[in-house]
């Protein structure tokens, strides 16, 4: 696996692979990689001949007082994990390489609708930052397909909409969330948790599962279900940001007629904000 730092080197390496008739897969990340990221690379490797990953902690998607400065940077360990997962090329640019004119006048990509509410409400500007950097990376790599984790469900919806609306010839694949044995969704931010917080964190997924069971059993009072879920998180010592039952396709608030649903949650454990979701189809067995 080669590591390149500049757009010029990246494009040259991808052009060589294309010249050999290879299909290109892409997995963008912010580093501090775990088994969930490895699963994305492995999925790409099953579909294409040449896998590109990127590691870039994107300042545009961090708000004021968020963890940009403290976000873990673990490049050497990440390189080893990517190599073992079958990655062929790592793009690890600097901020100056990604935003050579600075960020103040940077053209921004906005994806309305699916960006609204949920994390879009809690983190203003976050999804414009995500959409912008992903659009830039897609233009740099020009992959045939890209793989994203379903843990960031709203982000995945934003990227699918971006690709559709801007007519990008890129197949977007959503890979199921990888979880620890106790159900906690793997996340780079789990490393912020102390032992007590880590033992409490799986309550988020248990709450999502309980909500899904209630809906499958016929409870359609979504407002009450959401309120009970927030109360459960608070009782466990968490500070819920939101718990929402949405249409799984367009992320609009769910109606009683909807069959494909997703429950999305965000909660703080201490100062660490974790997200999770559970998507399900009422017409399919649990």
Secondary structure, 3 states (H helix, E strand, C coil): CEEECCHHHHHHHHHHHHHCCCCEEEEEECCCCCHHHHHHHHHHHHHCCEEEEEECCCHHHCCCCCCCCCCCCCHHHHHHHHHHHCCCEEECCCHHHHCCCCCCCCCCCCCCCCCCCCHHHHCCCHHHHHHHHHHHHHHHHCCCEEEEECCCHHHHHHHHHHHHHCCCCCEEEEECCCECCCCCECCHHHHHCCHHHHHHHCHHHHHHHHHHHHHHCCCCCHHHHHHHHHHHHHHCCCEEEEEEEEECCCCCECCCCCCEEEEEEEEEECCEEEEEEEEEECCCCC
